Amino acid sequence: MKIAVVVYDHCQPKKCSLECYHYCPRVRMGDEIFTFDKAGKPIISEELCLGCGICAHKCPFKAIHIIGLPHEIEEEIVHKYREGGFRLYRLPQTLDKKVIGLLGANGVGKTTVLKILSGLLLPNFGNLEEEITPETVLKALPGAQLKKYFIDLYDGRLRVVVKPQYIDDIPKYFKGSVRGLLGRLSTDDRVKEIAKLLEIEEILDRDVKTLSGGELQKVAIAAAMLKEGEMVFLDEPSSYLDIRTRLLVSRIIADLAERKRVLVVEHDLAILDFLSDLIYVLFGVPGAYGVVSTPKSTSKAINEFLEGYLAEENIRIRNKEIRFTVHPPSTTEGREVFLTIPAFSKDYGTFRFSTEGGELYEGEVVGVVGPNGIGKTTFFKILAGEIEADMPVSLDVKISHKPQYLDQEFRGTVEEYIKECLTEEELSDPFVTNEIFHPLKIKDLYEHEVSSLSGGELQKLHIAIALSREADLYLLDEPTAYLDADLRIYMAKVIKRLMDKRGKPAMVIDHDVYFVDLSSDRLLVFTGKPGVEGRSVGPLSLKDGMNLFLKSLGVTFRRDYQTHRPRINKPGSNLDREQKRKGEYYYTE
């Protein structure tokens, strides 16, 4: 059985010669395999399609997917958006007193799952001809447990709360203080209780538009906890949060699950592992179709995801498995010092930051870790010349900086934006095309308006632009925000490979431990008191840096015996206490 999917947003019939139609063998034989909608976009008859894939190969915008699927999966279709559109197969189930995790690439149906389970979208089970009502949905649903869930949902007995993915939009829809926002949802005493739990008491009287990304995230989680509901969906609750706060939020979510059903979409694998009881892996082709796996234990789901093979489904979702190293790499041996960062400081009155500087080696990636509000972004902005230190800092090198918060105000297409940001020499460099734009599929976004990009697409675009610039030092501030787990892992390898080939150093701020582990050669650790005083230590070896950083948080990691991936130890467990006694917070061998 095959499906023929046209990714509607990618299809640009006014800018092509309808290659999909003219090169199709069935069209040349006189068969009416193609029809076109009002916008001139093709609809391909799956019954007549040969499955040769010529149309997909010829489409200049990569908008067509011809995919073979097992017949048994087709029988489990849950929703199809339109003829030739994205389709979802199967649904996860929620359980009382359990945190259910969803893991999968962007574009394979996680948002569709949330919309269906929250009642915002009525699933049509592939039937585009008949009107869909709650009654027709209940008749078509398989399994007594799913039926019970949707009966309660449609009857109003199951109230749903959704913590949105894009928390940056909150200031667009609400004007006023944090207290005013949360006060709409519950009593003042309850607001104070949750604020204390999430450590946002100090920002209650601040205007929402002045909040940082991490503060907005905690406010969004607080709002979800204050709303009345029996089912809570949390879409990427760790974005913009430092690792200490991610663990704090994870424990709060686990406690919430004692009273409510909880479903979490999360791309930080260490955090997903720590907070989930069961995980469903979503796989498929982004923009074309997605399949929800059988429920798996947390360890099994993440290990199979990293190995690229789902055993029960008997399907390979990645060509090559991802493995972590037990021993930290020794990276400075044989490398020359490329750049020396001088000591400098910045005093804002209420906050002071200082660094002793340090040496950067050619071709290395230095991970920058530390809690929010400790000066990491200030450090980058001073190096990039965007703000001044107390004493002038002169590096006399060209710097490419990807900031934490991304500009989406440009009015025009991605292609126009790239041409404005990069020189002709940089754009024509085969290295940029082959090592950055092609593997990150940036050209697939060329015709899209910058203002219409999703968070992940916008992040990918800004990373590509920053890496494509000819520079002596690359600064990337939180590049994993809104990227799915697959792309985070791939991006870590891209950054590491590029710096090694160019012989230039990069510094990367991030809170995803897996990403830091895979991308970094050494670490710069920020310590101090958030919001009051911060200072940098290092760069240190990966082992010393991780131990210093995690010791300040009181967190230890063990290694999974199968994939060697880092796993957070339960606080106070025997292993946690033993590793702390030995001073081995991350590398245990």
N, C-alpha and C positions, 0 to 999 in steps of 0.2 A: 504494500500500500504506500502511495506517495502523496505528499501535500505540496501545493504550489502556492507560495506566499509572496505577496508584494508588500514590502515595507513602505507604507503609504507616505510617510514623511520624507523618505529618501528619494522616492520616484519624482522625476522632473521631466515630464513629457514635452514641455515647451523648449527644453534645452538639449534634447536628444533627437535622433532620427528614427525613433521607435525600433531600435535594433532588435529588441526582444521579439517583435512581431515579424519583421522582415527576414530574420535568420531562422525562424522556427520551421522545421521540416514538415510538420502537419499543416501549417499555413500554406506552404508551397504545394502541398498535395490537395489544397482546396478545402480543408476542414476548418470549421469555425471554432477554433480553439480559443481565440481571443475575443473578448468584448471590452468596451471602454466605458468608464463612468462619465459623469458630467464634467469632471475635471480633466478628462482625457487620459486617465490612468488605467492601465490594463487590469483585467480580471481574467485569470487563466483557468480553463476548464480542467479540473483534476482528472475527470473521467477520460478525456481525450489526450491528455499530456503523456508523451512517451517517457518522460523522465530523463531525457538526454542531457539536460543542463546547459544547452547552448545559449538559451535566453539569459540565464543567470551569468554565464561567462561573458556575454556580449554587452550586458547592461553597463553603461559607463558610470552609473551611480551605485552599483552593487545593491540594487533594491529588490532583487528577485532571489528567492531561495527555492530550490527543488529538492525535497528531502524524502527519503524513504523511511517509513515507520512500520513497526510491527502491527498487524491487524488488531491484536489485543489492546494496544494502547489507544487506537482510534475509538474503540468501543467505550473508553473511559473519558472521552472529551467532556469538559465542564463548560467551557465558554469559547466562542469564536466571535471576534469583534465585527467582522464583515466577510463577505465572500473574498477569499484570497488574503484574509487578514490574520493577525496573530491569534493563536489558539492555546488554551491551557488544558492540561490533562491532570485529573485527580485533584483532591483537596486534602490538606492536613486536618487532623482532628485536634481539638483542644481538650485538656483534662483538668479536673479540679486539683488544686494544690500542686501544679506542675508548671514549670517555665518551659514552654515549647519554643525552640529556635528554628528560624528559617535561614538556610545558607545557600547562596547561589549567585551567579553573575547578574549584573544589571541587565534588564531586558528579557529575562526568562520567566517573568510572571509573579514576582513577589508582591508588587503593587496590586496586580489583579486579584491575587489571593486575599489581600487585606480588604480590598473593596467588596469582594463577595462575602467574606466572613463578617464584615461590619454592616452589611445590608445596603451599601451604596450602589451596588451593581447586582442586578438579577442575572444569574447564569442562564444561558440559553441552550446549553448542552449541544451546541453545534447546529441548532435549528434556527435558521434565519427567516423562516417563512411565517411562523405563528407568533402571536403576541405572547410575551412572557409575563406571567403573574406569579405571586408567591405560591398560589395553588399548583401551578404547573411545575414550579421548581420542586416543591415537596413531593410530587408524584415521581419526578425523575431522579431524585437523590438516591444513591445506593447506601445501604447500611443504616441500621436503626439509630446509631449514635449521631451520625450527621443529621438525620431526619429530626431527631429530638432537638439538636442545637438550632436548626433553622426554624422549627416550629416555635421555640421559645423566642428566637430573634424576631420573627415576623409578627408574633402576638404581643410583643413589647415586654415580655417577662425577662428577657435578657437584654440589658442595656450595654451599649458598647462605647468605650472611650478610646480615642486614637491620639497618640503622640506623634505629630507629623515628622517627616524626614527633614524638610527644609526649614529649620528654625530661624534662618536669616530673614524669613518673610514676616515674622511676628511683628516687628515695628511698623510694617506697612499696613497692618490691619488693626493695630491697637495703639492709641496715643494715651500716654499717662504713665503713672508709676507702676512698679511691680506690685506694690500692695493693692493698688486699684484694680489691676488685672486679676490677681488671685482672689481678691475680696469679692469678685463677682461669682465665684464658684463655691465658697463656703464661708463659715463664720470666722471672725477675727482670731479666735483662739486656735481653731484648726489651721489657719494660715500660718500662725506663729509656730505651731508644732511642726508642720512640714518644712517651714523655712529653716528651723533649727536642725532638723534631720539632714537637709540638703546643704547646710552651711551657706544660706543666702540671706541671713538676717541683716547683714550690713548693707544689702542692696535693695531692701524692701521699699525704701523711699526714693530710689533713683528712677529717672525716666527710662522707660524700656529702650528708647532709641540710643541711649548711651552705653548699653550693655555690650560686653564682649561675646564672642561666639560661645565660650564655655559657660558664661553666666546665662545666656539665652537658653542654652540646652538645659541647664538645671531648672530654670523657670518653667520650661515646657514640660519637664518631668513632674515638677510640683503641680502644675495645672492638671496633668493626667491623674495624679494621685488624689487631687481634691474633688474631681468630678465624680458624680454618682454613677456607678456602673459595675456590672458583674464580670465583664470581659474587657481586658485592657490590651491594646496593641501598641507596642513601642517600636517605632521605626528608627533604627540607628541611634540609640540613646547614648552612645559613647563619643560621637563626633564632637571635636573641639575640647574634650575633657582630657586632663592629664591622667596618668595611670592610677595615681592615688584616688582621684575622684571617680574614675571608672570602677575601681573596686568598691568604693563607697556606694555608688549607684547600684552596682551588681548585688550587694548585700541587701539594699533597700528593695530591689525588685524581687529577690528571693523571699523576703519577708512579706511583700505584697501578695505573692503567689499563695501564701497560707490562707488568704481571705478571698482571693479572686482568681479567675483564670487569666493567664498571661501568655501572650505570644510576642516574641521579639525577633526583629530582623536586625542582624548585626554582622559587620564585616571584619571586626577585630576578632580573630580566631581565638586568641588567648582569653579574651573576655567572654566570648560565646561559650567556650569550653567551661569557664568558671561558673557561669550563671545558669546554664541550661540543664534540664533534666532529660529531655529528648530533642532530637534534631531531625528535621526533614530537609533533605538536599534537593534543590531545584536544578534541573539540568535541561539542556536543549540548545537551540540556536537563538541568540538574542534578536528580538524583533520578529521572529518567525514562530517559534513555539516553545513551550516549557512544560516539563513533566515533574510532578511532585513525587519524590521517592517514598518508599515505605519508611515508617518511623525507625530511627536508629538510636542506639545509645550515643551519648555525647562523644565519647572517645572514638567509637567505631565510625561515626559520621565524619568527623574531622580527619581522621587517618585515611579513610577512603577518599575523601575530597583531595587531600594532599597527594595521595598515591595516584589519583586520576582514574580509579576504577571502582564502580559501585557493584559489590558482589551480588546482592539479591537481584538487582536489575540486570546484571550481566552486561554492563555497558561501560565503555571507556569514555570519560569526559575530559581527559587531558592526555596529550601524547607522551609526556614525560613526567615522572613523579618528582615531587619537591621534597628534598631532605635537608635537615639542619645539621650543623656540625656540633659535635659534643665539645670539642676543644676549640678555643678561640684562635683565629689565625694570627700568625706573626707577619705583619705587613710592612713594617718600616725597613726591614733588612734589605739592603741593596737599593733603596730608593734615595733620591736626592731631595734635600729641602727645597721646596718651590717658593714658599712665601712665609714671611714672619709677621705675625699680627702683633702690633705693639700693645702695651698696657694702656688702658684708658678707663674713664669713669663717666657717669652721667647722674647728676643730682637733680631730681624734680622737686625737692622739698619734702614731699610726702613719701617719695620712693627714691632709693639710691641704688645704682648698679655699678659694679666694677669688674674688671677682668685683668689678669696678669698677662694676657696675650698668649702666644705660643706659636710653634712651628707647624706648618702644613707641608706634607710631602707630595711630590708629583704623583698624580693618578689616584690619590686616595679619597675615600669618602668618610667624612667625620660626622657621626651621628651626634645630634645635640639634644640632650634629655634634661628634664627637670619639670617641676610643677608649673602650672599656669601662674602668671603674675610675678615671675621671678626674674624677668629681664631678657629672655631669649630673643623675642621679637625686637626689643630695643637694641640688642647686640647686633642683629642683622641690619637694622635700619641705619645704625651708625656706620657699619662697614660699607653699606651701599651708598652712603652719602645723603641719605634722606633726612636724617636729623644730625645735629652736631653734638659731639661729646663736650665735656667741660674744657678739655684742651683739644686743639685740632688733631685729627687723625688722618695721616697721609699714607695711603698704601701704594699709590702710583701704579695701580693695576686696573684692568677693565673688569667690572663685576656684572654678572647677570643675576637678577634677584626676582624670584617668584614670591610675592607676598602671601600672607595668610588669608586675607580677605580679597576676593577676586572681583575685578571690575566687569560688570555686565551692562554698562550703560551705553556701550558703542552701538550706534545705529547703522547697521549694515551686516553683510554676510561674514562668515568666518574667513573666507578667502580674502575679503577686503581688509579685515582686521589684521590678518597675518602679514599682508603686504605693507601695512602701515607700521607694524612692529619690527619687521626684519628687513635687512638690506637685500638688494638683488643678488649680491655675492653669497649671502647666507642662504637664500632660497634656492640658488642654483647649485649649491654644494651637494654632490652626490652622497656625502656622508650624512647630511641632514635628511635627505630623502630616504635613504636606505636604512639608516639606524634609528631614526626618530619618527618621521611622518608615516612611513609605510607600516612599521610594526604597531604603532599606536592608532592606525587607521584615521589619521587626521583629515585626509582628503575626502573621506566619506562624509565629513561635516561641512565641506566647503560651501555648499549652497544654503546652509542653514543660517538664519539670523542669529547673531550672537546673543541677543536678548531672549531667544527662545530655547537656548541650550539648557539641559538638565544640569544639576550640580556636578555629576560625574563627568559629563562632556566638557563643561567649563573648566573643571580642574585639569582634565587631560590636555585641553587646548593651551592653558597657561603654562603647564609643565613643558609641553612641546616647544613653545616659543622660548621659554627660558633656556632650555637645553640647546636650542638651535643657534643661539647667539654666539658669536665669537667672543670669548671672554677668558680671563685668567683664573677667575674664581666664581663658582656657581653656588648661590644661596637659595635653598628651597625651604619655604616655611610651611609646614604641615601639608605635604603633597598627597597624603592618603585620604584627606577629608572627602567624603562622598564617593570614593572609589570602592568597587566591590573587592572581595578577597582575592579573586583571581588577578585582577588588574594591579592590586597592591603588590602582590608577589612578583608579577611580571615587571612592574615599574622599578622595584628594588634592583632587579637584575639589569634593566636598561641603564639606570643611573650608574651602577657599578661598572658595567661594560664600557659606557661612554667615557667615564673619567679615566679608566685604564688605557683606552685607546688614544685619548687626547693627551694624556700625561698631565692633566690639570686637576686641581683639588676641588671637591665640593663639600659643602656643609649642609646638613639636612636636619631640620627640627621635626620631630614626630613623636607621637605617644603610642603608636602601635609597636609592641615589643617584637612581633614577628618581622615586621618591616625593618626595624632597626637592626635586628639580628642578621637578616639577609643582606642588607645594603651597606652596613658600616664596617670600616676597617679599624677605626678607633672612636672613642667617645669624648665629647666635651660635656661635663656634668655641671649643671647649675644648682647651687645650694643657697640657703638663706631662709628668709621669712617672706612668703608671698605677699606682695602689695606693700612691703616695708623696705626690704633690703635683699639684694641678690648679688651673687658673684659666681664666676666660672672657675672650674678646676679642670686642668688638663690642657690639651687632649691627652687622654690616658689610653692604655691598652684596653681592648674590649672587655677582658676579664676584670681588670681593676676598675674600669669605669662602671660596669654593670653592678659590681659588688658595692661600690660607693653609693651609686644611685638607689639601688634597691634596699640597702641598709637604712638609708634615710627614710624610706617608706615603710620599713618593717615587713617587706614582702620577699618571699623566696619562691624560686621556680625549680621544679624537678624536670627531668627529661623523659619523654615518652619512649618506652623501650623499642617501639616499632619504627617511628619516623624521626626520633630524637628532637621533636618539636618541644619548645618550652611549655610547661604547664604550671599554672599557679597552684601552690600548695595551700591547703586549707589552714588558716591561721590557728596556731596552737596545736597542730597535728604533730605526731612524733617526728615525721620527716622535716617539718618546718622548724621544730626546735633543734633537731640534730644539725641541720644545715646552718642555722644561725650560730650554733656553738662552734662550728668549724669555720665560720666566716665565708661559706660557699653559698652565695645567694642566687647564683645563676648557672655557672659552669661547675658541675659536681664531679668531674673526673679530670 
